[in-house]
Amino acid sequence: MKKAGESACPTGMYKAVIFDLGKVLIHFDFQPGYRLLARLCPFTEAEIPRRIGPTGLVERLETGLVEPRAFFEEFREALDLKVDYEGFCGIWNGIFTTALIPESLIEGLAARYRLVLLSNTNALHFGMLREKYRYLLRHFHALVLSHEVHAMKPSPAIYRAAIEQAGCPPTECFYTDDIAAFVEGGKAMGLDAVQFEGLAQLERELGARGISWR
């Protein structure tokens, strides 16, 4: 069994680094969005996710099975929302707050390794993120997005897409994600995967593997 910080790939043999997006590259928080939506419908902020969750509506959006405007119409009907499409998009995209990893680290990695973004996301969120966080995303050589590949983590299909974009065997890829189940999904596909806990921990994990960014 590997110890903490012990890699599956010999030091210096990594060719690709794969990052999750939400709560790794960029922080987000759903609660402010729920509070704003609660002012526009008959349900409390605690009731909103319980009402939307069983519909599978968000999963359909994040696998590209429903277009943004159709998603909005279904979402609005499910909650009896009193808001137009533009107003909804402002709330829906307002969950993202600050970058968690500095551009210097991302840029340094991109100069040395194939850099891949692997995210469960949707066209509404990513359209905004592509503009607001262009300074970070521009360094990635490939974007593997659930709504484009029609598969969500921890489905093997989305990891296969990321490995294909990495252009090397999975054992030569370092992958970090904040969700333990998604890390395990990556490990099952052969990736050297660790759960993201913060910038200092990420730097330790990279350093232990001889993965340089400066």
PyMOL commands that place a pseudoatom at each C-alpha (Angstrom):
pseudoatom trace, name=CA, resn=MET, resi=1, chain=A, elem=C, hetatm=0, pos=[0.000, 0.000, 0.000]
pseudoatom trace, name=CA, resn=LYS, resi=2, chain=A, elem=C, hetatm=0, pos=[1.333, 3.459, -0.931]
pseudoatom trace, name=CA, resn=LYS, resi=3, chain=A, elem=C, hetatm=0, pos=[2.062, 5.913, 1.872]
pseudoatom trace, name=CA, resn=ALA, resi=4, chain=A, elem=C, hetatm=0, pos=[0.869, 9.528, 1.730]
pseudoatom trace, name=CA, resn=GLY, resi=5, chain=A, elem=C, hetatm=0, pos=[2.824, 11.369, -0.922]
pseudoatom trace, name=CA, resn=GLU, resi=6, chain=A, elem=C, hetatm=0, pos=[4.142, 8.145, -2.468]
pseudoatom trace, name=CA, resn=SER, resi=7, chain=A, elem=C, hetatm=0, pos=[3.441, 8.088, -6.182]
pseudoatom trace, name=CA, resn=ALA, resi=8, chain=A, elem=C, hetatm=0, pos=[2.488, 5.328, -8.584]
pseudoatom trace, name=CA, resn=CYS, resi=9, chain=A, elem=C, hetatm=0, pos=[4.936, 6.664, -11.176]
pseudoatom trace, name=CA, resn=PRO, resi=10, chain=A, elem=C, hetatm=0, pos=[8.719, 6.978, -10.749]
pseudoatom trace, name=CA, resn=THR, resi=11, chain=A, elem=C, hetatm=0, pos=[9.894, 10.517, -10.028]
pseudoatom trace, name=CA, resn=GLY, resi=12, chain=A, elem=C, hetatm=0, pos=[10.412, 12.469, -13.220]
pseudoatom trace, name=CA, resn=MET, resi=13, chain=A, elem=C, hetatm=0, pos=[8.254, 10.147, -15.336]
pseudoatom trace, name=CA, resn=TYR, resi=14, chain=A, elem=C, hetatm=0, pos=[5.046, 12.182, -15.275]
pseudoatom trace, name=CA, resn=LYS, resi=15, chain=A, elem=C, hetatm=0, pos=[3.873, 13.618, -18.570]
pseudoatom trace, name=CA, resn=ALA, resi=16, chain=A, elem=C, hetatm=0, pos=[0.452, 15.063, -17.693]
pseudoatom trace, name=CA, resn=VAL, resi=17, chain=A, elem=C, hetatm=0, pos=[-1.329, 16.802, -14.813]
pseudoatom trace, name=CA, resn=ILE, resi=18, chain=A, elem=C, hetatm=0, pos=[-5.131, 16.618, -14.579]
pseudoatom trace, name=CA, resn=PHE, resi=19, chain=A, elem=C, hetatm=0, pos=[-7.106, 19.097, -12.473]
pseudoatom trace, name=CA, resn=ASP, resi=20, chain=A, elem=C, hetatm=0, pos=[-10.688, 19.110, -11.302]
pseudoatom trace, name=CA, resn=LEU, resi=21, chain=A, elem=C, hetatm=0, pos=[-12.339, 22.538, -11.568]
pseudoatom trace, name=CA, resn=GLY, resi=22, chain=A, elem=C, hetatm=0, pos=[-14.801, 23.266, -8.738]
pseudoatom trace, name=CA, resn=LYS, resi=23, chain=A, elem=C, hetatm=0, pos=[-13.263, 23.549, -5.253]
pseudoatom trace, name=CA, resn=VAL, resi=24, chain=A, elem=C, hetatm=0, pos=[-9.838, 22.751, -6.707]
pseudoatom trace, name=CA, resn=LEU, resi=25, chain=A, elem=C, hetatm=0, pos=[-9.116, 25.409, -9.310]
pseudoatom trace, name=CA, resn=ILE, resi=26, chain=A, elem=C, hetatm=0, pos=[-12.016, 27.722, -8.364]
pseudoatom trace, name=CA, resn=HIS, resi=27, chain=A, elem=C, hetatm=0, pos=[-14.103, 27.765, -5.196]
pseudoatom trace, name=CA, resn=PHE, resi=28, chain=A, elem=C, hetatm=0, pos=[-17.913, 27.691, -5.290]
pseudoatom trace, name=CA, resn=ASP, resi=29, chain=A, elem=C, hetatm=0, pos=[-20.758, 27.746, -2.784]
pseudoatom trace, name=CA, resn=PHE, resi=30, chain=A, elem=C, hetatm=0, pos=[-24.364, 26.849, -3.629]
pseudoatom trace, name=CA, resn=GLN, resi=31, chain=A, elem=C, hetatm=0, pos=[-25.912, 28.386, -0.506]
pseudoatom trace, name=CA, resn=PRO, resi=32, chain=A, elem=C, hetatm=0, pos=[-25.970, 32.043, -1.640]
pseudoatom trace, name=CA, resn=GLY, resi=33, chain=A, elem=C, hetatm=0, pos=[-27.724, 30.881, -4.815]
pseudoatom trace, name=CA, resn=TYR, resi=34, chain=A, elem=C, hetatm=0, pos=[-30.312, 28.948, -2.851]
pseudoatom trace, name=CA, resn=ARG, resi=35, chain=A, elem=C, hetatm=0, pos=[-30.953, 32.014, -0.678]
pseudoatom trace, name=CA, resn=LEU, resi=36, chain=A, elem=C, hetatm=0, pos=[-31.553, 34.199, -3.727]
pseudoatom trace, name=CA, resn=LEU, resi=37, chain=A, elem=C, hetatm=0, pos=[-33.799, 31.607, -5.370]
pseudoatom trace, name=CA, resn=ALA, resi=38, chain=A, elem=C, hetatm=0, pos=[-35.813, 31.257, -2.152]
pseudoatom trace, name=CA, resn=ARG, resi=39, chain=A, elem=C, hetatm=0, pos=[-36.824, 34.921, -2.502]
pseudoatom trace, name=CA, resn=LEU, resi=40, chain=A, elem=C, hetatm=0, pos=[-38.280, 34.160, -5.927]
pseudoatom trace, name=CA, resn=CYS, resi=41, chain=A, elem=C, hetatm=0, pos=[-40.281, 31.002, -5.197]
pseudoatom trace, name=CA, resn=PRO, resi=42, chain=A, elem=C, hetatm=0, pos=[-42.537, 29.428, -2.527]
pseudoatom trace, name=CA, resn=PHE, resi=43, chain=A, elem=C, hetatm=0, pos=[-39.756, 27.164, -1.163]
pseudoatom trace, name=CA, resn=THR, resi=44, chain=A, elem=C, hetatm=0, pos=[-37.067, 27.706, 1.464]
pseudoatom trace, name=CA, resn=GLU, resi=45, chain=A, elem=C, hetatm=0, pos=[-33.377, 27.499, 0.604]
pseudoatom trace, name=CA, resn=ALA, resi=46, chain=A, elem=C, hetatm=0, pos=[-33.233, 24.089, 2.337]
pseudoatom trace, name=CA, resn=GLU, resi=47, chain=A, elem=C, hetatm=0, pos=[-36.199, 22.804, 0.324]
pseudoatom trace, name=CA, resn=ILE, resi=48, chain=A, elem=C, hetatm=0, pos=[-34.829, 23.852, -3.073]
pseudoatom trace, name=CA, resn=PRO, resi=49, chain=A, elem=C, hetatm=0, pos=[-32.095, 21.181, -3.467]
pseudoatom trace, name=CA, resn=ARG, resi=50, chain=A, elem=C, hetatm=0, pos=[-34.429, 18.534, -2.033]
pseudoatom trace, name=CA, resn=ARG, resi=51, chain=A, elem=C, hetatm=0, pos=[-37.032, 19.429, -4.635]
pseudoatom trace, name=CA, resn=ILE, resi=52, chain=A, elem=C, hetatm=0, pos=[-34.643, 19.656, -7.597]
pseudoatom trace, name=CA, resn=GLY, resi=53, chain=A, elem=C, hetatm=0, pos=[-32.405, 16.692, -6.725]
pseudoatom trace, name=CA, resn=PRO, resi=54, chain=A, elem=C, hetatm=0, pos=[-34.838, 13.838, -7.471]
pseudoatom trace, name=CA, resn=THR, resi=55, chain=A, elem=C, hetatm=0, pos=[-35.728, 15.285, -10.893]
pseudoatom trace, name=CA, resn=GLY, resi=56, chain=A, elem=C, hetatm=0, pos=[-32.275, 14.501, -12.307]
pseudoatom trace, name=CA, resn=LEU, resi=57, chain=A, elem=C, hetatm=0, pos=[-32.472, 17.862, -14.056]
pseudoatom trace, name=CA, resn=VAL, resi=58, chain=A, elem=C, hetatm=0, pos=[-28.993, 19.050, -13.054]
pseudoatom trace, name=CA, resn=GLU, resi=59, chain=A, elem=C, hetatm=0, pos=[-27.443, 15.734, -14.114]
pseudoatom trace, name=CA, resn=ARG, resi=60, chain=A, elem=C, hetatm=0, pos=[-29.118, 16.056, -17.521]
pseudoatom trace, name=CA, resn=LEU, resi=61, chain=A, elem=C, hetatm=0, pos=[-27.684, 19.551, -17.904]
pseudoatom trace, name=CA, resn=GLU, resi=62, chain=A, elem=C, hetatm=0, pos=[-24.226, 18.398, -16.850]
pseudoatom trace, name=CA, resn=THR, resi=63, chain=A, elem=C, hetatm=0, pos=[-24.240, 15.527, -19.329]
pseudoatom trace, name=CA, resn=GLY, resi=64, chain=A, elem=C, hetatm=0, pos=[-25.468, 17.723, -22.158]
pseudoatom trace, name=CA, resn=LEU, resi=65, chain=A, elem=C, hetatm=0, pos=[-28.859, 16.019, -22.428]
pseudoatom trace, name=CA, resn=VAL, resi=66, chain=A, elem=C, hetatm=0, pos=[-30.825, 19.247, -22.015]
pseudoatom trace, name=CA, resn=GLU, resi=67, chain=A, elem=C, hetatm=0, pos=[-30.039, 22.667, -23.460]
pseudoatom trace, name=CA, resn=PRO, resi=68, chain=A, elem=C, hetatm=0, pos=[-29.653, 25.648, -21.086]
pseudoatom trace, name=CA, resn=ARG, resi=69, chain=A, elem=C, hetatm=0, pos=[-32.942, 27.367, -21.958]
pseudoatom trace, name=CA, resn=ALA, resi=70, chain=A, elem=C, hetatm=0, pos=[-34.923, 24.131, -21.716]
pseudoatom trace, name=CA, resn=PHE, resi=71, chain=A, elem=C, hetatm=0, pos=[-33.190, 23.459, -18.383]
pseudoatom trace, name=CA, resn=PHE, resi=72, chain=A, elem=C, hetatm=0, pos=[-34.239, 26.900, -17.169]
pseudoatom trace, name=CA, resn=GLU, resi=73, chain=A, elem=C, hetatm=0, pos=[-37.849, 26.326, -18.144]
pseudoatom trace, name=CA, resn=GLU, resi=74, chain=A, elem=C, hetatm=0, pos=[-37.993, 22.986, -16.308]
pseudoatom trace, name=CA, resn=PHE, resi=75, chain=A, elem=C, hetatm=0, pos=[-36.159, 24.415, -13.298]
pseudoatom trace, name=CA, resn=ARG, resi=76, chain=A, elem=C, hetatm=0, pos=[-38.492, 27.418, -13.161]
pseudoatom trace, name=CA, resn=GLU, resi=77, chain=A, elem=C, hetatm=0, pos=[-41.572, 25.208, -13.376]
pseudoatom trace, name=CA, resn=ALA, resi=78, chain=A, elem=C, hetatm=0, pos=[-40.308, 22.814, -10.668]
pseudoatom trace, name=CA, resn=LEU, resi=79, chain=A, elem=C, hetatm=0, pos=[-39.869, 25.695, -8.222]
pseudoatom trace, name=CA, resn=ASP, resi=80, chain=A, elem=C, hetatm=0, pos=[-42.545, 28.080, -9.520]
pseudoatom trace, name=CA, resn=LEU, resi=81, chain=A, elem=C, hetatm=0, pos=[-39.784, 30.658, -9.905]
pseudoatom trace, name=CA, resn=LYS, resi=82, chain=A, elem=C, hetatm=0, pos=[-40.611, 34.274, -10.660]
pseudoatom trace, name=CA, resn=VAL, resi=83, chain=A, elem=C, hetatm=0, pos=[-37.519, 35.196, -12.687]
pseudoatom trace, name=CA, resn=ASP, resi=84, chain=A, elem=C, hetatm=0, pos=[-36.521, 35.558, -16.336]
pseudoatom trace, name=CA, resn=TYR, resi=85, chain=A, elem=C, hetatm=0, pos=[-33.705, 33.668, -18.063]
pseudoatom trace, name=CA, resn=GLU, resi=86, chain=A, elem=C, hetatm=0, pos=[-31.082, 36.400, -17.649]
pseudoatom trace, name=CA, resn=GLY, resi=87, chain=A, elem=C, hetatm=0, pos=[-31.898, 36.832, -13.972]
pseudoatom trace, name=CA, resn=PHE, resi=88, chain=A, elem=C, hetatm=0, pos=[-31.708, 33.088, -13.419]
pseudoatom trace, name=CA, resn=CYS, resi=89, chain=A, elem=C, hetatm=0, pos=[-28.322, 32.854, -15.167]
pseudoatom trace, name=CA, resn=GLY, resi=90, chain=A, elem=C, hetatm=0, pos=[-26.953, 35.552, -12.882]
pseudoatom trace, name=CA, resn=ILE, resi=91, chain=A, elem=C, hetatm=0, pos=[-27.978, 33.550, -9.814]
pseudoatom trace, name=CA, resn=TRP, resi=92, chain=A, elem=C, hetatm=0, pos=[-26.951, 30.185, -11.289]
pseudoatom trace, name=CA, resn=ASN, resi=93, chain=A, elem=C, hetatm=0, pos=[-23.472, 31.445, -12.154]
pseudoatom trace, name=CA, resn=GLY, resi=94, chain=A, elem=C, hetatm=0, pos=[-23.005, 33.492, -8.990]
pseudoatom trace, name=CA, resn=ILE, resi=95, chain=A, elem=C, hetatm=0, pos=[-21.888, 30.478, -6.947]
pseudoatom trace, name=CA, resn=PHE, resi=96, chain=A, elem=C, hetatm=0, pos=[-18.242, 30.828, -8.021]
pseudoatom trace, name=CA, resn=THR, resi=97, chain=A, elem=C, hetatm=0, pos=[-16.039, 33.013, -5.845]
pseudoatom trace, name=CA, resn=THR, resi=98, chain=A, elem=C, hetatm=0, pos=[-12.230, 32.905, -5.833]
pseudoatom trace, name=CA, resn=ALA, resi=99, chain=A, elem=C, hetatm=0, pos=[-9.412, 31.020, -7.521]
pseudoatom trace, name=CA, resn=LEU, resi=100, chain=A, elem=C, hetatm=0, pos=[-7.747, 28.504, -5.181]
pseudoatom trace, name=CA, resn=ILE, resi=101, chain=A, elem=C, hetatm=0, pos=[-4.581, 27.926, -7.200]
pseudoatom trace, name=CA, resn=PRO, resi=102, chain=A, elem=C, hetatm=0, pos=[-2.379, 30.802, -8.410]
pseudoatom trace, name=CA, resn=GLU, resi=103, chain=A, elem=C, hetatm=0, pos=[-1.850, 31.353, -12.099]
pseudoatom trace, name=CA, resn=SER, resi=104, chain=A, elem=C, hetatm=0, pos=[1.905, 31.033, -11.619]
pseudoatom trace, name=CA, resn=LEU, resi=105, chain=A, elem=C, hetatm=0, pos=[1.548, 27.372, -10.601]
pseudoatom trace, name=CA, resn=ILE, resi=106, chain=A, elem=C, hetatm=0, pos=[-0.803, 26.576, -13.485]
pseudoatom trace, name=CA, resn=GLU, resi=107, chain=A, elem=C, hetatm=0, pos=[1.409, 28.395, -15.979]
pseudoatom trace, name=CA, resn=GLY, resi=108, chain=A, elem=C, hetatm=0, pos=[4.528, 26.680, -14.666]
pseudoatom trace, name=CA, resn=LEU, resi=109, chain=A, elem=C, hetatm=0, pos=[2.972, 23.239, -14.970]
pseudoatom trace, name=CA, resn=ALA, resi=110, chain=A, elem=C, hetatm=0, pos=[1.674, 23.986, -18.472]
pseudoatom trace, name=CA, resn=ALA, resi=111, chain=A, elem=C, hetatm=0, pos=[5.201, 24.825, -19.610]
pseudoatom trace, name=CA, resn=ARG, resi=112, chain=A, elem=C, hetatm=0, pos=[6.444, 21.393, -18.529]
pseudoatom trace, name=CA, resn=TYR, resi=113, chain=A, elem=C, hetatm=0, pos=[3.527, 18.942, -18.758]
pseudoatom trace, name=CA, resn=ARG, resi=114, chain=A, elem=C, hetatm=0, pos=[0.347, 18.303, -20.686]
pseudoatom trace, name=CA, resn=LEU, resi=115, chain=A, elem=C, hetatm=0, pos=[-2.318, 20.089, -18.615]
pseudoatom trace, name=CA, resn=VAL, resi=116, chain=A, elem=C, hetatm=0, pos=[-5.897, 18.753, -18.686]
pseudoatom trace, name=CA, resn=LEU, resi=117, chain=A, elem=C, hetatm=0, pos=[-9.029, 20.070, -16.981]
pseudoatom trace, name=CA, resn=LEU, resi=118, chain=A, elem=C, hetatm=0, pos=[-11.519, 17.348, -15.990]
pseudoatom trace, name=CA, resn=SER, resi=119, chain=A, elem=C, hetatm=0, pos=[-14.844, 18.676, -14.727]
pseudoatom trace, name=CA, resn=ASN, resi=120, chain=A, elem=C, hetatm=0, pos=[-18.447, 17.803, -14.072]
pseudoatom trace, name=CA, resn=THR, resi=121, chain=A, elem=C, hetatm=0, pos=[-19.921, 21.068, -15.319]
pseudoatom trace, name=CA, resn=ASN, resi=122, chain=A, elem=C, hetatm=0, pos=[-22.521, 22.527, -17.658]
pseudoatom trace, name=CA, resn=ALA, resi=123, chain=A, elem=C, hetatm=0, pos=[-22.797, 24.972, -20.518]
pseudoatom trace, name=CA, resn=LEU, resi=124, chain=A, elem=C, hetatm=0, pos=[-24.201, 27.758, -18.329]
pseudoatom trace, name=CA, resn=HIS, resi=125, chain=A, elem=C, hetatm=0, pos=[-21.465, 27.584, -15.719]
pseudoatom trace, name=CA, resn=PHE, resi=126, chain=A, elem=C, hetatm=0, pos=[-18.610, 27.001, -18.100]
pseudoatom trace, name=CA, resn=GLY, resi=127, chain=A, elem=C, hetatm=0, pos=[-19.634, 29.753, -20.479]
pseudoatom trace, name=CA, resn=MET, resi=128, chain=A, elem=C, hetatm=0, pos=[-19.221, 32.226, -17.628]
pseudoatom trace, name=CA, resn=LEU, resi=129, chain=A, elem=C, hetatm=0, pos=[-16.083, 30.587, -16.252]
pseudoatom trace, name=CA, resn=ARG, resi=130, chain=A, elem=C, hetatm=0, pos=[-14.405, 30.624, -19.652]
pseudoatom trace, name=CA, resn=GLU, resi=131, chain=A, elem=C, hetatm=0, pos=[-14.682, 34.423, -19.651]
pseudoatom trace, name=CA, resn=LYS, resi=132, chain=A, elem=C, hetatm=0, pos=[-14.176, 35.322, -15.983]
pseudoatom trace, name=CA, resn=TYR, resi=133, chain=A, elem=C, hetatm=0, pos=[-11.294, 32.915, -15.393]
pseudoatom trace, name=CA, resn=ARG, resi=134, chain=A, elem=C, hetatm=0, pos=[-9.743, 32.999, -18.832]
pseudoatom trace, name=CA, resn=TYR, resi=135, chain=A, elem=C, hetatm=0, pos=[-6.401, 33.921, -17.271]
pseudoatom trace, name=CA, resn=LEU, resi=136, chain=A, elem=C, hetatm=0, pos=[-6.300, 30.453, -15.648]
pseudoatom trace, name=CA, resn=LEU, resi=137, chain=A, elem=C, hetatm=0, pos=[-8.100, 28.328, -18.227]
pseudoatom trace, name=CA, resn=ARG, resi=138, chain=A, elem=C, hetatm=0, pos=[-5.970, 29.581, -21.130]
pseudoatom trace, name=CA, resn=HIS, resi=139, chain=A, elem=C, hetatm=0, pos=[-3.045, 27.533, -19.811]
pseudoatom trace, name=CA, resn=PHE, resi=140, chain=A, elem=C, hetatm=0, pos=[-4.847, 24.195, -20.169]
pseudoatom trace, name=CA, resn=HIS, resi=141, chain=A, elem=C, hetatm=0, pos=[-4.024, 22.165, -23.257]
pseudoatom trace, name=CA, resn=ALA, resi=142, chain=A, elem=C, hetatm=0, pos=[-7.330, 20.249, -23.111]
pseudoatom trace, name=CA, resn=LEU, resi=143, chain=A, elem=C, hetatm=0, pos=[-10.729, 20.670, -21.450]
pseudoatom trace, name=CA, resn=VAL, resi=144, chain=A, elem=C, hetatm=0, pos=[-12.710, 17.503, -20.698]
pseudoatom trace, name=CA, resn=LEU, resi=145, chain=A, elem=C, hetatm=0, pos=[-16.166, 18.715, -19.679]
pseudoatom trace, name=CA, resn=SER, resi=146, chain=A, elem=C, hetatm=0, pos=[-19.039, 16.432, -18.710]
pseudoatom trace, name=CA, resn=HIS, resi=147, chain=A, elem=C, hetatm=0, pos=[-21.630, 18.291, -20.787]
pseudoatom trace, name=CA, resn=GLU, resi=148, chain=A, elem=C, hetatm=0, pos=[-19.450, 17.887, -23.886]
pseudoatom trace, name=CA, resn=VAL, resi=149, chain=A, elem=C, hetatm=0, pos=[-18.431, 14.230, -23.452]
pseudoatom trace, name=CA, resn=HIS, resi=150, chain=A, elem=C, hetatm=0, pos=[-21.914, 13.226, -22.125]
pseudoatom trace, name=CA, resn=ALA, resi=151, chain=A, elem=C, hetatm=0, pos=[-20.497, 11.492, -19.049]
pseudoatom trace, name=CA, resn=MET, resi=152, chain=A, elem=C, hetatm=0, pos=[-19.934, 12.546, -15.442]
pseudoatom trace, name=CA, resn=LYS, resi=153, chain=A, elem=C, hetatm=0, pos=[-17.373, 11.505, -12.880]
pseudoatom trace, name=CA, resn=PRO, resi=154, chain=A, elem=C, hetatm=0, pos=[-17.059, 8.824, -11.615]
pseudoatom trace, name=CA, resn=SER, resi=155, chain=A, elem=C, hetatm=0, pos=[-18.101, 7.200, -14.909]
pseudoatom trace, name=CA, resn=PRO, resi=156, chain=A, elem=C, hetatm=0, pos=[-15.085, 5.483, -16.538]
pseudoatom trace, name=CA, resn=ALA, resi=157, chain=A, elem=C, hetatm=0, pos=[-15.999, 7.174, -19.837]
pseudoatom trace, name=CA, resn=ILE, resi=158, chain=A, elem=C, hetatm=0, pos=[-15.014, 10.655, -18.661]
pseudoatom trace, name=CA, resn=TYR, resi=159, chain=A, elem=C, hetatm=0, pos=[-11.693, 9.435, -17.256]
pseudoatom trace, name=CA, resn=ARG, resi=160, chain=A, elem=C, hetatm=0, pos=[-10.962, 7.675, -20.538]
pseudoatom trace, name=CA, resn=ALA, resi=161, chain=A, elem=C, hetatm=0, pos=[-11.577, 10.966, -22.340]
pseudoatom trace, name=CA, resn=ALA, resi=162, chain=A, elem=C, hetatm=0, pos=[-9.138, 12.737, -20.004]
pseudoatom trace, name=CA, resn=ILE, resi=163, chain=A, elem=C, hetatm=0, pos=[-6.484, 10.060, -20.451]
pseudoatom trace, name=CA, resn=GLU, resi=164, chain=A, elem=C, hetatm=0, pos=[-6.885, 10.290, -24.208]
pseudoatom trace, name=CA, resn=GLN, resi=165, chain=A, elem=C, hetatm=0, pos=[-6.375, 14.055, -24.029]
pseudoatom trace, name=CA, resn=ALA, resi=166, chain=A, elem=C, hetatm=0, pos=[-3.358, 13.573, -21.764]
pseudoatom trace, name=CA, resn=GLY, resi=167, chain=A, elem=C, hetatm=0, pos=[-1.721, 11.584, -24.550]
pseudoatom trace, name=CA, resn=CYS, resi=168, chain=A, elem=C, hetatm=0, pos=[0.134, 9.193, -22.253]
pseudoatom trace, name=CA, resn=PRO, resi=169, chain=A, elem=C, hetatm=0, pos=[-0.566, 6.111, -20.109]
pseudoatom trace, name=CA, resn=PRO, resi=170, chain=A, elem=C, hetatm=0, pos=[-2.695, 6.817, -17.007]
pseudoatom trace, name=CA, resn=THR, resi=171, chain=A, elem=C, hetatm=0, pos=[0.218, 5.884, -14.738]
pseudoatom trace, name=CA, resn=GLU, resi=172, chain=A, elem=C, hetatm=0, pos=[2.077, 8.895, -16.127]
pseudoatom trace, name=CA, resn=CYS, resi=173, chain=A, elem=C, hetatm=0, pos=[-0.759, 11.261, -15.147]
pseudoatom trace, name=CA, resn=PHE, resi=174, chain=A, elem=C, hetatm=0, pos=[-1.149, 13.041, -11.804]
pseudoatom trace, name=CA, resn=TYR, resi=175, chain=A, elem=C, hetatm=0, pos=[-4.786, 13.873, -10.993]
pseudoatom trace, name=CA, resn=THR, resi=176, chain=A, elem=C, hetatm=0, pos=[-6.320, 15.840, -8.126]
pseudoatom trace, name=CA, resn=ASP, resi=177, chain=A, elem=C, hetatm=0, pos=[-9.993, 16.263, -7.183]
pseudoatom trace, name=CA, resn=ASP, resi=178, chain=A, elem=C, hetatm=0, pos=[-11.735, 17.431, -4.016]
pseudoatom trace, name=CA, resn=ILE, resi=179, chain=A, elem=C, hetatm=0, pos=[-14.283, 14.568, -3.998]
pseudoatom trace, name=CA, resn=ALA, resi=180, chain=A, elem=C, hetatm=0, pos=[-13.011, 11.251, -2.622]
pseudoatom trace, name=CA, resn=ALA, resi=181, chain=A, elem=C, hetatm=0, pos=[-15.288, 9.128, -4.826]
pseudoatom trace, name=CA, resn=PHE, resi=182, chain=A, elem=C, hetatm=0, pos=[-13.963, 10.860, -7.935]
pseudoatom trace, name=CA, resn=VAL, resi=183, chain=A, elem=C, hetatm=0, pos=[-10.374, 10.304, -6.804]
pseudoatom trace, name=CA, resn=GLU, resi=184, chain=A, elem=C, hetatm=0, pos=[-11.158, 6.605, -6.382]
pseudoatom trace, name=CA, resn=GLY, resi=185, chain=A, elem=C, hetatm=0, pos=[-12.741, 6.583, -9.833]
pseudoatom trace, name=CA, resn=GLY, resi=186, chain=A, elem=C, hetatm=0, pos=[-9.512, 7.973, -11.244]
pseudoatom trace, name=CA, resn=LYS, resi=187, chain=A, elem=C, hetatm=0, pos=[-7.406, 5.416, -9.404]
pseudoatom trace, name=CA, resn=ALA, resi=188, chain=A, elem=C, hetatm=0, pos=[-9.584, 2.632, -10.797]
pseudoatom trace, name=CA, resn=MET, resi=189, chain=A, elem=C, hetatm=0, pos=[-8.610, 3.849, -14.277]
pseudoatom trace, name=CA, resn=GLY, resi=190, chain=A, elem=C, hetatm=0, pos=[-4.913, 3.764, -13.392]
pseudoatom trace, name=CA, resn=LEU, resi=191, chain=A, elem=C, hetatm=0, pos=[-4.361, 7.455, -12.628]
pseudoatom trace, name=CA, resn=ASP, resi=192, chain=A, elem=C, hetatm=0, pos=[-2.110, 8.561, -9.785]
pseudoatom trace, name=CA, resn=ALA, resi=193, chain=A, elem=C, hetatm=0, pos=[-4.874, 10.445, -7.997]
pseudoatom trace, name=CA, resn=VAL, resi=194, chain=A, elem=C, hetatm=0, pos=[-5.021, 12.315, -4.687]
pseudoatom trace, name=CA, resn=GLN, resi=195, chain=A, elem=C, hetatm=0, pos=[-7.769, 14.226, -2.927]
pseudoatom trace, name=CA, resn=PHE, resi=196, chain=A, elem=C, hetatm=0, pos=[-7.266, 17.988, -2.990]
pseudoatom trace, name=CA, resn=GLU, resi=197, chain=A, elem=C, hetatm=0, pos=[-7.074, 19.587, 0.471]
pseudoatom trace, name=CA, resn=GLY, resi=198, chain=A, elem=C, hetatm=0, pos=[-5.499, 22.938, -0.319]
pseudoatom trace, name=CA, resn=LEU, resi=199, chain=A, elem=C, hetatm=0, pos=[-2.651, 24.678, -2.103]
pseudoatom trace, name=CA, resn=ALA, resi=200, chain=A, elem=C, hetatm=0, pos=[0.077, 23.738, 0.387]
pseudoatom trace, name=CA, resn=GLN, resi=201, chain=A, elem=C, hetatm=0, pos=[-0.942, 20.061, 0.276]
pseudoatom trace, name=CA, resn=LEU, resi=202, chain=A, elem=C, hetatm=0, pos=[-1.044, 20.116, -3.531]
pseudoatom trace, name=CA, resn=GLU, resi=203, chain=A, elem=C, hetatm=0, pos=[2.457, 21.574, -3.682]
pseudoatom trace, name=CA, resn=ARG, resi=204, chain=A, elem=C, hetatm=0, pos=[3.691, 18.825, -1.330]
pseudoatom trace, name=CA, resn=GLU, resi=205, chain=A, elem=C, hetatm=0, pos=[2.103, 16.118, -3.493]
pseudoatom trace, name=CA, resn=LEU, resi=206, chain=A, elem=C, hetatm=0, pos=[3.595, 17.580, -6.669]
pseudoatom trace, name=CA, resn=GLY, resi=207, chain=A, elem=C, hetatm=0, pos=[7.008, 17.969, -5.060]
pseudoatom trace, name=CA, resn=ALA, resi=208, chain=A, elem=C, hetatm=0, pos=[7.005, 14.402, -3.762]
pseudoatom trace, name=CA, resn=ARG, resi=209, chain=A, elem=C, hetatm=0, pos=[6.558, 13.236, -7.357]
pseudoatom trace, name=CA, resn=GLY, resi=210, chain=A, elem=C, hetatm=0, pos=[9.239, 15.464, -8.818]
pseudoatom trace, name=CA, resn=ILE, resi=211, chain=A, elem=C, hetatm=0, pos=[6.584, 17.435, -10.692]
pseudoatom trace, name=CA, resn=SER, resi=212, chain=A, elem=C, hetatm=0, pos=[8.043, 20.926, -11.112]
pseudoatom trace, name=CA, resn=TRP, resi=213, chain=A, elem=C, hetatm=0, pos=[6.239, 24.205, -11.770]
pseudoatom trace, name=CA, resn=ARG, resi=214, chain=A, elem=C, hetatm=0, pos=[9.014, 26.739, -11.111]
for i in range(1, 214): cmd.bond("trace and resi %d" % i, "trace and resi %d" % (i + 1))
show_as sticks, trace
zoom trace
